[in-house]
Amino acid sequence: MQQQPALVCVAHGSRDRRAPDTARALLDRVRELRPLLDVRLGHIELNEPPLDGVLRELRGEAVLVPLLLGRGTHVKRDLPAAAARAPHLRVRVAPPLGPHPLLVEALYERLLDAGWTPGTAVVLAAAGSRDPDSAADTRRSAAMLSERLGGVAVVPAYASAAAPTVPDAVRALAARGHHRIAVASYFAAPGRFAAQCAAAVPSLAAAPLGDHPALARLLLHRYDQARAALPRHPARPELVSA
């Protein structure tokens, strides 16, 4: 029986000590869903283990699944570059987690956990990027979340590198007559940006996505997508389209 490619979940990394623990908890859920799959965690920066070290240990085939929510520099350049530094492997880079209905389902349930009620407007708080594709992905997720919430206003906002900021988005919604506003955390794990965004509406701010079961299913979905496109022989690593 041919061995399955390893699933390497690639987290950004954070100075918040809770972030790597959250990623490991999510990967435990992935292993529960697919016990025979070799599942690894690698970080782009700041945390152990580093992605390059994880790739050096592997042999055969691997699929890199970004624990990232949209397209940007890390997905487009950093992950393919890491794969190219591991020429002993056959590698594919899967699409980021968002936008996708499973991701929206996790956002929806985190909002419910925070006390969201129908009619409450939402600010979808994301890290932010100068890459226009990343902003487009966040806007698409906001539109999908709005539909899931019954058509209430959902405005994307950012912690850095893009506008509007979360406080500005909250003020804009209030100026439009929305007196109940919640913040949906478009972050995979706790960290400085997630906490900064939540502070804009501390009374109704959802937790980061964390180890929500829908994310575990989504990681495996992205893995399966990329695995289907895995080359038979070593080749220049490529991104797999969502």
KOLNUSE-712691 format. One line per 2 residues: number of its first residue (from 1); their letters; for each residue y, z, x of N, C-alpha, C. Coordinates in nm, 4 decimals. Atoms other than C-alpha are relative to their C-alpha. Last residue first. Layout:
REM KOLNUSE-712691
NUM	A	Y/Z/X/Y/Z/X/Y/Z/X | ...
REM end
This chain:
REM KOLNUSE-712691
242	AS	0.0338/-0.0914/0.1100/2.6787/-0.4340/-0.8955/-0.0530/-0.0770/-0.1184 | -0.0959/-0.0037/0.1100/2.6640/-0.6814/-0.6096/-0.0464/0.0928/-0.1093
240	VL	0.0649/0.0505/0.1211/2.4515/-0.5935/-0.3072/0.0989/0.0129/-0.1145 | -0.0204/-0.0759/0.1211/2.6457/-0.5571/0.0146/-0.0734/-0.0662/-0.1144
238	EP	-0.0882/0.0541/0.1017/2.4973/-0.7256/0.3161/0.0146/0.0996/-0.1127 | -0.0042/-0.0770/0.1240/2.3403/-0.6164/0.6425/0.1020/-0.0550/-0.0967
236	RA	-0.1314/-0.0631/0.0096/2.2924/-0.9000/0.8934/0.0090/0.0756/-0.1322 | -0.1103/0.0935/0.0222/1.9220/-0.9648/0.9031/0.1300/0.0768/-0.0022
234	PH	-0.1308/-0.0552/-0.0363/1.5934/-0.8071/0.9964/0.1084/-0.1049/-0.0146 | -0.0115/-0.0124/-0.1450/1.3101/-0.9813/0.8092/0.1369/0.0582/0.0324
232	RP	0.1338/-0.0161/-0.0573/1.1860/-0.9727/0.4500/0.0061/0.0229/0.1509 | 0.0561/0.1153/-0.0711/1.5373/-0.9149/0.3190/-0.1381/0.0306/0.0570
230	LA	0.0235/-0.0308/-0.1405/1.6038/-0.6417/0.0620/-0.0636/-0.1186/0.0711 | -0.0642/0.1023/-0.0821/1.7412/-0.7869/-0.2640/-0.0259/0.0192/0.1490
228	AR	0.0442/0.1319/0.0460/1.5087/-0.5993/-0.4977/0.0568/-0.1115/0.0854 | 0.1351/0.0232/-0.0509/1.5693/-0.2865/-0.2924/-0.0508/-0.1386/-0.0397
226	AQ	-0.0096/0.0464/-0.1378/1.9403/-0.3108/-0.3651/-0.1371/-0.0309/0.0580 | -0.0763/0.1247/-0.0069/1.8999/-0.2921/-0.7401/-0.0014/-0.0584/0.1410
224	DY	0.0896/0.1051/0.0476/1.6257/-0.0283/-0.7120/0.0688/-0.1362/0.0015 | 0.1043/0.0227/-0.1001/1.8497/0.1924/-0.4981/-0.0899/-0.1160/-0.0413
222	RH	-0.0647/0.0765/-0.1066/2.1408/0.1515/-0.7407/-0.1001/-0.0307/0.1119 | -0.0297/0.1340/0.0526/1.9143/0.2598/-1.0273/0.0642/-0.0865/0.1078
220	LL	0.1247/0.0759/-0.0035/1.7807/0.5499/-0.8203/0.0193/-0.1411/-0.0545 | 0.0340/0.0243/-0.1400/2.1318/0.6770/-0.7544/-0.1265/-0.0842/0.0113
218	LR	-0.0839/0.1098/-0.0471/2.2131/0.6303/-1.1239/-0.0267/-0.0312/0.1472 | 0.0550/0.1248/0.0536/1.9187/0.8437/-1.2326/0.0789/-0.1208/0.0498
216	AL	0.1279/0.0219/-0.0671/2.0316/1.1226/-1.0005/-0.0641/-0.1301/-0.0487 | -0.0282/0.0543/-0.1328/2.3867/1.0815/-1.1273/-0.1283/-0.0242/0.0778
214	AP	-0.0304/0.1426/0.0132/2.2701/1.1213/-1.4880/0.0306/-0.0625/0.1354 | 0.1219/0.0821/0.0044/2.1050/1.4516/-1.3940/0.0265/-0.1496/-0.0128
212	HD	0.0318/0.0354/0.1383/2.4431/1.6043/-1.2944/-0.1221/-0.0931/-0.0019 | 0.1407/0.0407/0.0088/2.4221/1.7277/-0.9363/-0.0400/-0.0316/-0.1440
210	GL	0.1012/-0.0859/-0.0587/2.7963/1.7362/-0.8750/-0.1408/-0.0555/-0.0100 | 0.1263/0.0500/0.0539/3.0150/1.5406/-1.1156/-0.1199/0.0739/0.0561
208	PA	0.0475/0.1253/-0.0603/3.3200/1.7493/-1.0338/-0.1398/-0.0365/-0.0504 | 0.0556/-0.0137/-0.1342/3.4093/2.0225/-1.2843/-0.0327/-0.1375/0.0575
206	AA	0.1446/0.0098/-0.0148/3.6261/1.9473/-1.5850/-0.0402/0.0169/0.1462 | 0.0353/0.0905/-0.1089/3.9831/2.0711/-1.6099/-0.1506/0.0027/0.0188
204	LS	0.0983/0.0949/0.0518/4.1127/2.2282/-1.9302/-0.0274/-0.1073/0.1054 | 0.0648/-0.0523/0.1210/4.3144/2.5452/-1.8635/-0.1079/-0.0935/-0.0534
202	PV	0.1071/-0.0955/-0.0317/4.3890/2.4481/-1.5034/-0.0733/0.0517/-0.1224 | 0.0259/-0.0562/0.1330/4.5797/2.1344/-1.6089/-0.1125/0.1023/0.0152
200	AA	-0.1026/0.0571/0.0871/4.7430/2.0070/-1.2866/-0.0152/0.0492/-0.1436 | -0.1108/-0.0942/0.0153/4.5318/2.2480/-1.0809/0.1091/-0.0525/-0.0926
198	AC	0.0310/-0.0945/0.1079/4.2277/2.0296/-1.1428/0.1153/0.0960/-0.0256 | -0.0137/0.0687/0.1285/4.3801/1.7535/-0.9314/-0.0240/0.0951/-0.1169
196	QA	-0.1419/0.0358/0.0182/4.4341/1.9777/-0.6285/0.0215/-0.0656/-0.1357 | -0.0704/-0.1231/0.0375/4.0852/2.1259/-0.6636/0.1473/-0.0268/-0.0280
194	AF	0.0463/-0.0387/0.1339/3.9250/1.7802/-0.6655/0.0733/0.1244/-0.0483 | -0.0599/0.0894/0.0984/4.1387/1.6690/-0.3707/-0.0409/0.0385/-0.1426
192	RG	-0.1443/-0.0230/0.0110/4.0485/1.9747/-0.1637/0.0630/-0.0872/-0.1076 | -0.0756/0.0259/-0.1212/3.6760/1.9578/-0.2300/0.1481/0.0189/-0.0259
190	PA	-0.1233/-0.0777/-0.0183/3.4026/1.9985/-0.4869/0.0661/-0.0331/0.1330 | 0.0247/-0.1383/-0.0427/3.1544/1.7127/-0.5190/0.1315/0.0754/0.0090
188	AF	0.1428/-0.0291/-0.0066/3.1130/1.3606/-0.6582/-0.0274/0.1460/0.0300 | 0.0391/-0.0363/-0.1352/3.4732/1.3319/-0.7692/-0.1477/0.0376/-0.0007
186	YS	0.0717/0.1185/-0.0479/3.6157/1.1680/-1.0786/-0.0329/0.0186/0.1480 | 0.0088/0.0034/-0.1455/3.7116/1.5073/-1.2232/-0.0875/-0.1158/0.0460
184	AV	0.1384/0.0324/-0.0343/3.8181/1.4670/-1.5852/-0.0068/-0.0237/0.1506 | 0.0230/0.0737/-0.1240/4.1491/1.6440/-1.6489/-0.1498/-0.0184/0.0183
182	AI	0.1046/-0.0506/-0.0886/4.2266/1.7455/-2.0048/-0.0056/-0.0869/0.1256 | 0.0359/0.0882/-0.1108/4.5389/1.7021/-2.2196/-0.1053/0.0693/0.0851
180	RH	0.1244/-0.0523/-0.0586/4.6338/1.8447/-2.5578/-0.0488/-0.1011/0.1035 | -0.0224/-0.1419/-0.0292/4.9975/1.7873/-2.6542/-0.1247/0.0681/0.0553
178	HG	0.1317/-0.0632/-0.0134/4.9824/1.4096/-2.6365/0.0193/0.1453/0.0432 | 0.0357/-0.0814/0.1146/5.3175/1.2894/-2.7704/-0.1377/0.0630/0.0056
176	RA	0.0490/0.0878/0.1069/5.3850/0.9969/-2.5397/-0.0498/0.0795/-0.1196 | -0.1164/0.0722/0.0512/5.5986/1.2220/-2.3170/-0.0385/-0.0949/-0.1130
174	AL	-0.0768/-0.0947/0.0826/5.2960/1.4521/-2.2812/0.1217/-0.0692/-0.0618 | 0.0731/-0.0180/0.1253/5.0875/1.1567/-2.1611/0.0752/0.0951/-0.0934
172	AR	-0.0127/0.1241/0.0769/5.3518/1.0681/-1.9020/-0.0731/0.0104/-0.1333 | -0.1348/0.0053/0.0598/5.3757/1.4294/-1.7857/0.0174/-0.1248/-0.0850
170	VA	-0.0057/-0.1043/0.1037/4.9979/1.4500/-1.7347/0.1354/-0.0035/-0.0691 | 0.0754/0.0507/0.1140/5.0005/1.1173/-1.5491/0.0009/0.1003/-0.1148
168	DP	-0.0810/0.1039/0.0642/5.2774/1.2415/-1.3198/-0.0705/-0.0554/-0.1238 | -0.1116/-0.0606/0.0740/5.0856/1.5631/-1.2498/0.0880/-0.1032/-0.0704
166	VT	0.0498/-0.0675/0.1202/4.7720/1.3552/-1.1677/0.1143/0.0711/-0.0744 | 0.0673/-0.1248/-0.0325/4.9561/1.1246/-0.9312/-0.0474/0.0650/-0.1295
164	PA	-0.0774/-0.1233/-0.0002/5.0326/0.7765/-1.0545/-0.0799/0.1178/0.0551 | -0.0772/-0.0617/0.1079/4.9963/0.6046/-0.8188/-0.0619/-0.0388/-0.1337
162	AA	-0.0246/0.0854/0.1162/4.7857/0.5340/-0.5115/0.0767/0.0793/-0.1047 | 0.0046/0.1438/-0.0308/4.7167/0.6612/-0.1590/0.0280/-0.0937/-0.1169
160	SA	-0.0674/0.0553/-0.1180/4.6414/1.0191/-0.2627/-0.0049/-0.1516/-0.0046 | -0.0425/-0.1091/-0.0875/4.5210/1.2519/-0.5402/0.0764/-0.0510/0.1212
158	YA	0.0550/-0.0066/-0.1345/4.5053/0.9757/-0.7988/0.0565/0.1165/0.0798 | -0.1031/-0.0533/-0.0889/4.5459/0.9013/-1.1667/-0.0673/0.0403/0.1311
156	PV	0.0401/-0.0274/-0.1379/4.3522/0.7037/-1.4271/0.1179/0.0497/0.0824 | -0.0887/0.0587/-0.0997/4.4706/0.7490/-1.7869/-0.0534/0.0300/0.1397
154	VA	0.0505/-0.0445/-0.1302/4.2289/0.8096/-2.0734/0.0791/-0.0751/0.1061 | -0.0652/0.0493/-0.1208/4.3823/0.7910/-2.4215/-0.0650/0.0605/0.1233
152	VG	-0.1169/-0.0779/-0.0419/4.1326/0.8673/-2.6974/0.0579/-0.0589/0.1279 | -0.1245/0.0740/-0.0030/3.9096/0.5837/-2.8206/0.1230/0.0804/0.0382
150	GL	-0.0467/0.0371/0.1324/3.6057/0.7768/-2.9344/0.1347/-0.0675/-0.0031 | -0.0662/-0.1142/0.0638/3.5312/0.9663/-2.6152/0.0598/-0.0352/-0.1358
148	RE	0.1018/-0.1038/0.0232/3.2786/0.7079/-2.4963/0.0585/0.1192/-0.0754 | 0.0903/0.0469/0.1062/3.5369/0.4314/-2.5429/-0.1034/0.1070/-0.0341
146	SL	-0.0766/-0.0018/0.1243/3.7921/0.6254/-2.3389/-0.0875/-0.0429/-0.1180 | -0.0035/-0.1387/0.0453/3.5284/0.6849/-2.0729/0.0769/0.0129/-0.1303
144	MA	0.1323/-0.0321/0.0521/3.4631/0.3108/-2.0475/-0.0053/0.1438/-0.0522 | 0.0159/0.0711/0.1270/3.8344/0.2403/-2.0117/-0.1349/0.0323/-0.0644
142	AS	-0.0869/-0.0648/0.0980/3.8699/0.5097/-1.7452/-0.0137/-0.0658/-0.1365 | 0.0655/-0.1242/0.0403/3.5680/0.3724/-1.5595/0.0835/0.0744/-0.1041
140	RR	0.1140/0.0371/0.0852/3.7273/0.0284/-1.5596/-0.0738/0.1245/-0.0466 | -0.0537/0.0389/0.1312/4.0544/0.1725/-1.4298/-0.1130/-0.0381/-0.0953
138	TD	-0.0416/-0.1227/0.0684/3.8657/0.3497/-1.1510/0.0562/-0.0318/-0.1379 | 0.1202/-0.0714/0.0426/3.6870/0.0278/-1.0547/0.0354/0.1275/-0.0755
136	AA	0.0558/0.0727/0.1146/4.0158/-0.1642/-1.0495/-0.1250/0.0692/-0.0526 | -0.0820/-0.0328/0.1171/4.1692/0.1039/-0.8264/-0.0519/-0.0705/-0.1243
134	SD	0.0274/-0.1394/0.0336/3.8804/0.0654/-0.5818/0.0788/0.0420/-0.1232 | 0.1282/-0.0031/0.0709/3.9104/-0.3122/-0.5910/-0.0369/0.1418/-0.0405
132	PD	-0.0189/0.0310/0.1422/4.2820/-0.2856/-0.5062/-0.1308/0.0002/-0.0784 | 0.0765/0.1202/0.0318/4.2014/-0.1069/-0.1773/0.0145/-0.0295/-0.1495
130	RS	-0.0916/0.1149/-0.0048/4.4807/0.1394/-0.1010/-0.0719/-0.1304/-0.0332 | 0.0260/0.0920/-0.1106/4.2573/0.4205/-0.2195/0.1045/-0.1102/-0.0032
128	GA	-0.1021/0.0997/-0.0292/4.2741/0.7179/-0.4548/-0.0342/-0.0811/0.1233 | -0.0555/-0.0240/-0.1327/4.0757/1.0415/-0.4805/0.1142/-0.0955/0.0312
126	AA	0.0796/0.0574/-0.1077/4.0259/1.0176/-0.8554/0.0686/0.0236/0.1338 | -0.0549/-0.0298/-0.1319/4.1517/1.2159/-1.1559/-0.0941/-0.0478/0.1093
124	LV	0.1153/0.0192/-0.0878/4.0724/1.0631/-1.4945/0.0501/0.0096/0.1434 | -0.0388/0.0614/-0.1272/4.3511/1.2108/-1.7067/-0.1262/-0.0075/0.0853
122	VA	0.0672/-0.0299/-0.1264/4.2292/1.2730/-2.0583/0.0687/-0.0721/0.1149 | -0.0171/0.1060/-0.0990/4.3831/1.2952/-2.4050/-0.0562/0.0450/0.1344
120	TG	-0.0663/-0.0440/-0.1226/4.2371/1.5497/-2.6483/0.0073/-0.1144/0.0998 | -0.1441/0.0172/0.0118/4.1589/1.3913/-2.9849/0.0767/0.0411/0.1239
118	PT	-0.0463/0.1332/0.0414/3.8029/1.5195/-2.9982/0.1510/-0.0040/-0.0221 | 0.0229/0.0219/0.1424/3.7542/1.8497/-2.8116/0.0573/-0.1357/-0.0404
116	WG	-0.0697/0.1127/0.0620/3.7157/1.9136/-2.4374/-0.0373/-0.0105/-0.1474 | -0.0634/-0.0342/0.1262/3.5885/2.2621/-2.3584/0.0791/-0.1121/-0.0638
114	AD	-0.1301/-0.0629/-0.0260/3.5040/2.2352/-1.9881/0.0736/0.0372/-0.1276 | 0.0236/-0.1319/-0.0603/3.1345/2.1719/-2.0634/0.1311/0.0755/0.0216
112	LL	0.0471/-0.0880/0.1065/3.2399/1.8891/-2.2951/-0.0228/0.1413/0.0530 | -0.1150/-0.0322/0.0851/3.4405/1.7356/-2.0105/-0.0401/0.0938/-0.1139
110	RE	-0.0809/-0.0978/-0.0741/3.1415/1.7614/-1.7761/0.1249/0.0383/-0.0800 | 0.0629/-0.1314/0.0141/2.9317/1.5927/-2.0431/0.0735/0.1071/0.0790
108	YL	-0.0092/-0.0463/0.1379/3.1680/1.2962/-2.0720/-0.0567/0.1418/-0.0138 | -0.1393/-0.0418/0.0218/3.1997/1.2538/-1.6964/0.0174/0.0606/-0.1386
106	AE	-0.0198/-0.1233/-0.0757/2.8185/1.2495/-1.6637/0.1429/0.0524/-0.0161 | 0.0700/-0.1059/0.0734/2.7914/0.9927/-1.9427/0.0148/0.1346/0.0715
104	VL	-0.0846/-0.0390/0.1133/3.0578/0.7819/-1.7740/-0.0656/0.1115/-0.0798 | -0.1097/-0.0776/-0.0580/2.8525/0.7784/-1.4546/0.0934/0.0502/-0.1093
102	LP	0.0560/-0.1305/-0.0354/2.5487/0.6680/-1.6516/0.1060/0.0908/0.0618 | 0.0133/-0.0882/0.1165/2.7574/0.3926/-1.8157/-0.0598/0.1365/0.0328
100	HP	0.1323/0.0147/0.0606/2.8525/0.2459/-1.4742/-0.0104/0.0965/-0.1186 | 0.0148/-0.0524/0.1363/3.1718/0.1952/-1.2735/-0.1404/-0.0255/-0.0545
98	GL	-0.0801/0.0434/0.1133/3.0934/0.3404/-1.0407/0.0534/-0.1408/0.0170 | 0.0518/-0.0502/0.1275/2.8039/0.4555/-0.8262/0.0798/-0.0506/-0.1191
96	PP	-0.0394/-0.1380/0.0283/2.8921/0.2379/-0.5296/-0.0465/0.0407/-0.1393 | -0.1349/-0.0169/0.0543/2.6888/-0.0806/-0.4802/0.0352/0.1480/-0.0130
94	AV	-0.0085/0.0082/0.1454/2.3815/-0.0664/-0.2559/0.1455/0.0094/-0.0461 | -0.0979/-0.0970/0.0491/2.3924/-0.1390/0.1170/0.0146/-0.0202/-0.1500
92	RV	-0.0933/0.0481/0.1017/2.0777/-0.3143/0.2350/0.0931/0.1147/-0.0385 | -0.0899/-0.0859/0.0773/1.8943/-0.2476/0.5586/0.0734/-0.0802/-0.1061
90	RL	-0.0420/0.0966/0.1016/1.6033/-0.3806/0.7593/0.0747/0.0794/-0.1055 | 0.0275/-0.0156/0.1425/1.5942/-0.1362/1.0497/0.0361/-0.1259/-0.0772
88	HP	0.1440/-0.0181/0.0153/1.5654/-0.1713/1.4290/-0.0414/0.0098/-0.1463 | 0.0671/0.1304/0.0082/1.9167/-0.3185/1.4344/-0.1517/0.0112/-0.0130
86	AR	0.1422/-0.0363/0.0040/2.0674/0.0221/1.3471/-0.0831/-0.1271/-0.0096 | 0.0286/-0.0791/-0.1201/2.4320/-0.0262/1.4484/-0.1448/0.0480/0.0038
84	AA	0.0069/0.0922/-0.1130/2.4529/-0.3074/1.1916/-0.0281/0.0733/0.1306 | 0.1276/0.0718/0.0071/2.3687/-0.0560/0.9186/-0.0167/-0.0941/0.1183
82	AA	0.1045/-0.0965/-0.0384/2.6576/0.1654/1.0293/-0.1372/-0.0662/-0.0018 | -0.0104/-0.0176/-0.1447/2.8905/-0.1360/1.0175/-0.1055/0.0982/0.0497
80	PL	0.0606/0.1144/-0.0693/2.7656/-0.2255/0.6676/0.0061/0.0129/0.1525 | 0.1451/-0.0036/0.0189/2.8452/0.1335/0.5633/-0.0694/-0.1220/0.0586
78	DR	0.0636/-0.1051/-0.0794/3.1914/0.1463/0.7197/-0.1514/0.0017/-0.0150 | 0.0013/0.0179/-0.1449/3.3143/-0.1934/0.5999/-0.0812/0.1057/0.0731
76	KV	-0.0107/0.1389/-0.0455/3.2899/-0.2600/0.2265/-0.0178/-0.0164/0.1507 | 0.1082/0.0836/0.0529/3.1580/0.0739/0.1028/0.0025/-0.1395/0.0623
74	HT	0.1293/-0.0573/-0.0396/3.3746/0.2935/0.3255/-0.1149/-0.0898/-0.0454 | 0.0295/0.0233/-0.1406/3.6787/0.0675/0.2946/-0.1373/0.0521/0.0396
72	GR	-0.1074/-0.0356/-0.0913/3.6780/0.0619/-0.0841/-0.0468/-0.0214/0.1423 | -0.0078/0.0804/-0.1203/3.4640/-0.0062/-0.3874/0.1217/0.0412/0.0828
70	GL	-0.0599/0.1310/0.0143/3.4184/0.2753/-0.6349/0.0017/-0.0726/0.1332 | -0.0157/0.0389/0.1396/3.2558/0.6088/-0.7074/0.0658/-0.1353/-0.0202
68	LL	-0.1406/0.0337/0.0158/3.1058/0.7082/-0.3757/0.0160/-0.0700/-0.1332 | -0.0369/-0.1033/0.0969/2.7685/0.8684/-0.3107/0.1519/-0.0072/-0.0167
66	PV	-0.1201/-0.0816/-0.0184/2.6926/0.5385/-0.1404/0.0158/0.1033/-0.1121 | -0.0628/-0.0138/0.1317/2.3306/0.4225/-0.1597/0.1225/0.0890/0.0152
64	LV	-0.1107/-0.0958/-0.0020/2.2037/0.2939/0.1752/0.0655/0.0005/-0.1375 | -0.1075/0.0359/0.0924/1.8655/0.1258/0.1343/0.1050/0.1098/0.0064
62	AE	-0.0818/-0.1051/0.0590/1.6207/0.1474/0.4229/0.1031/-0.0604/-0.0936 | -0.1035/0.0435/0.0932/1.3379/-0.0548/0.5704/0.0754/0.1199/-0.0573
60	GR	0.0370/0.0875/0.1111/1.1057/-0.0168/0.8675/0.1197/-0.0440/-0.0814 | 0.0643/0.1233/-0.0438/1.1767/0.2853/1.0840/-0.0311/-0.0840/-0.1241
58	LE	0.0815/0.0781/0.0935/1.4082/0.5788/1.0360/-0.0607/-0.1225/0.0661 | 0.1311/-0.0619/0.0201/1.5303/0.8373/1.2875/-0.0940/-0.0851/-0.0848
56	RL	0.0778/0.0080/-0.1247/1.8192/0.6269/1.4172/-0.1420/0.0532/-0.0186 | 0.0532/0.1353/-0.0145/1.9400/0.5791/1.0589/-0.0826/-0.0141/0.1279
54	VG	0.1063/0.0191/0.0988/1.9765/0.9543/1.0066/-0.0639/-0.1370/0.0172 | 0.1169/-0.0748/-0.0442/2.1728/0.9915/1.3298/-0.1175/-0.0159/-0.0947
52	DL	0.0601/0.0699/-0.1133/2.4134/0.7130/1.2345/-0.1265/0.0701/0.0490 | 0.0762/0.1159/0.0431/2.4719/0.8714/0.8932/-0.0687/-0.0702/0.1171
50	PP	-0.0785/0.1244/0.0035/2.5793/1.2051/1.0369/-0.0892/-0.1185/-0.0362 | 0.0164/0.0869/-0.1154/2.3686/1.5061/0.9372/0.0886/-0.1232/-0.0104
48	EN	0.1311/0.0364/-0.0517/2.5765/1.7109/0.9196/-0.0958/-0.0252/-0.1164 | 0.1167/-0.0833/0.0270/2.9295/1.7121/0.7835/-0.1249/-0.0535/0.0692
46	LE	-0.0240/-0.1422/0.0225/3.2780/1.5921/0.8846/-0.1248/0.0874/-0.0166 | -0.0761/-0.0844/-0.0922/3.2239/1.2166/0.8602/-0.0083/0.1458/-0.0414
44	IH	-0.0892/0.0887/-0.0733/3.0295/0.9324/0.6999/0.0791/0.0790/0.1036 | -0.1436/-0.0139/0.0258/2.7533/1.1696/0.5989/0.0802/-0.0983/0.0860
42	GL	-0.0823/0.0231/-0.1175/2.3785/1.1111/0.5664/0.1469/0.0061/-0.0368 | -0.1444/-0.0153/0.0173/2.1254/1.2440/0.3173/0.0679/-0.0254/0.1329
40	RV	-0.0770/-0.0634/-0.1080/1.7633/1.1282/0.3084/0.1471/0.0100/-0.0386 | -0.1412/-0.0124/0.0361/1.5108/1.0441/0.0366/0.0723/0.0791/0.1083
38	DL	-0.0656/-0.0650/-0.1143/1.1635/0.9153/0.1279/0.1506/-0.0006/-0.0264 | -0.1056/0.0727/-0.0694/1.0205/0.8280/-0.2145/0.0583/0.0845/0.1130
36	LP	0.0569/0.0680/-0.1156/0.6875/0.9743/-0.3227/0.1048/-0.0734/0.0837 | 0.0496/-0.0890/-0.1056/0.8406/1.2351/-0.5555/-0.0492/-0.0707/0.1257
34	RL	0.0841/0.0947/-0.0742/1.0513/0.9950/-0.7649/-0.0569/0.0716/0.1233 | 0.0228/0.1206/0.0788/1.2286/1.1882/-1.0421/-0.0951/-0.0974/0.0696
32	ER	0.0794/-0.0380/0.1168/1.1914/1.5252/-0.8700/-0.0342/-0.1224/-0.0850 | 0.1387/-0.0178/-0.0442/1.3087/1.3672/-0.5452/-0.0902/0.0420/-0.1155
30	VR	0.0553/0.1333/-0.0250/1.6250/1.2432/-0.7150/-0.1461/0.0108/0.0404 | 0.0274/0.0598/0.1317/1.6919/1.5916/-0.8526/-0.0612/-0.1397/0.0158
28	DL	0.1192/-0.0682/0.0515/1.6568/1.7352/-0.5023/-0.0374/-0.0542/-0.1376 | 0.1171/0.0682/-0.0555/1.9017/1.4677/-0.3904/-0.1299/0.0687/-0.0388
26	LA	0.0171/0.1266/0.0705/2.1618/1.6094/-0.6278/-0.1238/-0.0732/0.0511 | 0.0534/-0.0321/0.1330/2.1113/1.9587/-0.4877/-0.0234/-0.1267/-0.0808
24	RA	0.1423/-0.0328/-0.0165/2.1547/1.8223/-0.1345/-0.0643/0.0351/-0.1342 | 0.0737/0.1242/-0.0248/2.4808/1.6551/-0.2354/-0.1488/0.0270/0.0155
22	TD	0.0047/0.0752/0.1263/2.6099/1.9782/-0.3862/-0.0789/-0.1284/0.0163 | 0.0988/-0.0681/0.0845/2.5195/2.1743/-0.0726/-0.0159/-0.0726/-0.1334
20	PA	0.1355/0.0398/-0.0411/2.7041/1.9131/0.1343/-0.1088/0.0690/-0.0805 | 0.0274/0.1432/0.0172/3.0190/1.9604/-0.0803/-0.1393/-0.0398/0.0489
18	RR	0.0825/0.0247/0.1178/3.0187/2.3400/-0.1165/-0.0440/-0.1461/-0.0107 | 0.1408/-0.0297/-0.0284/3.1343/2.3976/0.2402/-0.0904/-0.0268/-0.1194
16	DR	0.0441/-0.0991/0.0984/3.4657/2.2246/0.1673/-0.1507/0.0217/0.0172 | -0.0147/-0.1312/-0.0634/3.5617/2.0462/0.4885/-0.0367/0.1131/-0.0965
14	SG	-0.1134/-0.0806/0.0454/3.4209/1.7324/0.3315/0.0058/0.1287/0.0806 | -0.0198/-0.1162/-0.0862/3.1806/1.4480/0.3972/0.1270/0.0723/-0.0381
12	HA	-0.1181/0.0141/-0.0849/3.1752/1.0982/0.2501/0.0050/0.1095/0.1046 | -0.1143/-0.0766/0.0493/2.8204/1.1103/0.1212/0.1167/-0.0164/0.0962
10	VC	-0.1097/-0.0133/-0.0957/2.5636/0.8401/0.1960/0.1179/0.0706/-0.0676 | -0.1204/-0.0283/0.0792/2.2317/0.8689/0.0131/0.1132/0.0323/0.0968
8	VL	-0.0956/-0.0806/-0.0744/1.9656/0.7097/0.2304/0.1259/0.0135/-0.0843 | -0.1288/-0.0077/0.0690/1.6753/0.5891/0.0202/0.0886/0.0938/0.0820
6	AP	-0.0627/-0.1314/0.0150/1.3868/0.4939/0.2470/0.1295/-0.0134/-0.0786 | -0.1157/-0.0263/-0.0868/1.2237/0.1602/0.1812/0.0537/0.1409/-0.0244
4	QQ	-0.1288/0.0303/0.0598/0.8892/0.1913/0.0009/0.1111/0.0189/0.1028 | -0.0895/-0.1131/0.0137/0.5736/0.1833/0.2099/0.1333/-0.0436/-0.0598
2	QM	-0.1204/0.0111/-0.0799/0.3378/-0.1034/0.1420/0.0934/0.1174/-0.0278 | -0.1203/0.0000/0.0842/0.0000/0.0000/0.0000/0.1254/0.0000/0.0878
REM end
